[in-house]
């Protein structure tokens, strides 16, 4: 049986971080639309990024140095998103 508590808790945490904000030097993972300049994720794709948040605003933390393993994982995740989108009539522009 599918539990709704896991996703509900994640939504609660997401909204809390978005409103209350992250502590200085900390970040929250948030699904936001890519600007095309960060971590190699093409523009317009909804993707989970490390973000600093405060008062319903966010800023992608873009200064992490990524090793090859992490770069490959990001690329693999992006390709999975593109593959899933190809199953529906929707185009990324």
C-alpha positions as CSV (number, residue, x, y, z in Angstrom):
1,X,0.0,0.0,0.0
2,X,1.3,3.4,-0.9
3,X,1.9,5.7,2.1
4,X,1.0,9.3,1.7
5,X,3.0,10.3,4.8
6,X,6.4,10.3,3.2
7,X,5.4,12.8,0.4
8,X,3.3,14.8,2.8
9,X,6.2,15.2,5.2
10,X,8.5,16.2,2.3
11,X,6.0,18.9,1.2
12,X,5.7,20.2,4.8
13,X,9.5,20.4,5.1
14,X,9.8,22.1,1.7
15,X,7.3,24.8,2.6
16,X,8.9,25.3,6.0
17,X,12.3,25.8,4.4
18,X,10.9,28.0,1.7
19,X,9.1,30.3,4.2
20,X,11.3,30.2,7.3
21,X,14.6,29.9,5.4
22,X,17.7,27.9,5.7
23,X,20.3,28.6,8.3
24,X,23.4,30.6,7.1
25,X,25.7,28.2,5.3
26,X,23.0,25.5,5.0
27,X,20.8,24.6,2.1
28,X,17.7,22.7,1.2
29,X,17.2,20.5,-1.8
30,X,14.4,22.1,-3.9
31,X,12.9,21.3,-7.2
32,X,13.2,24.5,-9.2
33,X,13.4,25.3,-12.9
34,X,17.0,25.3,-14.2
35,X,18.5,28.6,-15.5
36,X,20.7,26.6,-17.8
37,X,23.9,27.8,-16.1
38,X,24.0,25.5,-13.0
39,X,25.5,22.1,-12.7
40,X,25.1,21.3,-16.4
41,X,21.3,21.0,-16.2
42,X,19.7,22.5,-19.4
43,X,17.5,25.6,-19.1
44,X,13.8,25.0,-18.4
45,X,14.1,21.6,-16.7
46,X,12.6,21.1,-13.3
47,X,15.5,19.7,-11.2
48,X,16.5,19.3,-7.6
49,X,19.2,21.9,-6.6
50,X,20.8,22.9,-3.3
51,X,19.1,26.2,-2.4
52,X,19.4,28.8,0.2
53,X,15.9,30.0,1.1
54,X,14.2,32.9,3.0
55,X,10.8,34.5,2.9
56,X,9.5,32.4,-0.1
57,X,12.6,33.2,-2.1
58,X,15.4,31.0,-3.1
59,X,18.9,31.1,-4.6
60,X,20.6,28.1,-6.1
61,X,23.9,27.3,-4.3
62,X,26.1,27.1,-7.3
63,X,29.6,26.8,-5.8
64,X,29.8,23.1,-5.1
65,X,32.7,21.4,-6.8
66,X,31.3,18.2,-8.3
67,X,33.3,15.1,-8.7
68,X,32.9,12.8,-11.7
69,X,30.6,10.4,-9.9
70,X,28.2,13.3,-9.0
71,X,28.4,14.8,-12.5
72,X,27.5,11.4,-14.0
73,X,24.5,11.0,-11.6
74,X,23.2,14.5,-12.5
75,X,23.5,13.6,-16.2
76,X,21.8,10.2,-15.7
77,X,18.9,11.9,-13.8
78,X,18.5,14.5,-16.5
79,X,18.4,11.8,-19.2
80,X,15.8,9.9,-17.3
81,X,13.6,13.1,-17.1
82,X,14.0,13.6,-20.9
83,X,13.1,9.9,-21.5
84,X,10.0,10.3,-19.3
85,X,9.0,13.5,-21.1
86,X,9.3,11.8,-24.4
87,X,6.4,9.5,-23.4
88,X,4.0,12.5,-23.3
89,X,3.4,15.2,-25.9
90,X,5.5,17.9,-24.2
91,X,8.6,19.7,-25.5
92,X,11.4,21.3,-23.6
93,X,12.3,24.7,-25.0
